[in-house]
Amino acid sequence: MSMQVVEKSGEGLSRVYGVTVPVKDLNDRLEARIAEITPTLNIKGFRPGKVPPAHVKRLYGKQLMSEVLEATLSETTQKVLEDNKLRPAGEPELKPEGDLQGVIDGKADLAYEISVDLMPEFEPVDPATLSLTRPVYEPTDAEVDEAVEELAKQNRTYETKTGKTVKAKDGDMVVIDFVGRIDGEAFEGGSATDVELVLGSGQFIPGFEDQLVGAKPDSDVEVKVTFPADYQAANLAGKEAVFETKVKEVKAPAESKADDAFAERLGVENLEKLKELLKTNLEQQYAGASRFKLKRALLDELDSKHDFPLPPKMVEAEFASIWSQVQQDKEAGNLPEDDAKKSDEQLESEYRKIAERRVRLGLVLAEIGRANNVQVTDQELGEAIRREAIKYGPQAQQVFELLRQNPNAQAQLRAPIFEDKVVDLIVEKAKVEDKKVDKDELLKEDDLPAGYEG
């Protein structure tokens, strides 16, 4: 196929090409397509395979020309990229020019513009030259004991109090029935029976539990409360309500001893084994925090060691995604305190820098991954799809199938796996020194604007 190509602009990493395909070539391709499908057509009044091409063109010409144009755009764009030895950063943008209806009618040349951003040429840093510090912290025996005590507290049992002078106190459990009324009318969701409520647990709205302190078994208490102004059910928010409450039982917490019998109740052989499990759990938690801090330090290091031009469309797309989240947070009143004080201009300039950092780091990690042949296996991707699908509970199987058929969703799931594999590869090759820190330092959140990671 003949085509004319003109480079219209070539500044930095952006290129714009004008492409023209003569109308004769398009019509030749249309005739070839008509000849190809004619033998397969069954049209009333004609023997199979004997339909005149002019009749096929009358019936299906526009539809077939659309197919021809789509194929032509794809082929010519690919050829422009190959002939100019371009490595595009993202999909090229195509913009038709001139009389599009004339093109579909087979009367005008196809003219269009290709805008494409190029991948920058740069030499990524050699991972072996990097020096990093990994903060580490080991859980102490006292912490493990504390975790056991906490578990015992969460799993404590309650025994019914008996006697004439029994009264509910803070920390006791009451078994209650209640009916809630607003202006004398019972409201939906305001009644329940045999509810177990630990006084002082903050399970019910403020003021409810306090009024049951001192209640006796088999007694009636009128609990008067005001629903909080920000209560999740808007029809109840800020309203005054009266709950007619029957206290059926008062139970006291049984002494919760962390011993072998307690471990067995939780399905573990003995207390020693339970402590081992909790210690492993804490170790994994601290190892995760260590890795997060090390990755942050590594990304900072990579960011400071590379400076090259960035593909403008990539930065724009990344910024647009961050900015729409910032705007949503702003409307919902969820902006971090520091950000809320800044003007839109200030925020825009800061978040644009974050977008640039993300794109730069993405390109550096991709290049290091490419140079070291880092691949995401089908098995790893399948596992990620399964984990994502499980979040949807009963619809998991449906979501799993949808994700398996959606290349965009797969690309989104593949990206973080690829990034983690490249980070692991760099950490393996770099000089990493472990530095013992205390727990607070390890778990301290770094002061960073939202979205700086990644």
Secondary structure, DSSP 8 states (H G I E B T S, - for coil): ---EEEEEE--TTEEEEEEEE-HHHHHHHHHHHHHHHGGG---TTS-TT---HHHHHHHHHHHHHHHHHHHHHHHHHHHHHHHTT--BSS--EEEEES-HHHHHTT-S-EEEEEEEEB--------GGG-EEEEEE----HHHHHHHHHHHHHHT--EEE--STT----TT-EEEEEEEEEETTEEEEEEEEEEEEEETTS--SSTTTTGGGTT--TTEEEEEEEE--TT-SSTTTTT-EEEEEEEEEEEEEE-----SHHHHHHTT-S-HHHHHHHHHHHHHHHHHHHHHHHHHHHHHHHHHHT------HHHHHHHHHHHHHHHHHHHHTT-S-HHHHTS-HHHHHHHHHHHHHHHHHHHHHHHHHHHHTT----HHHHHHHHHHHHHTTGGGHHHHHHHHHT-HHHHHHHHHHHHHHHHHHHHHHHSEEEEEE--HHHHH------TT---
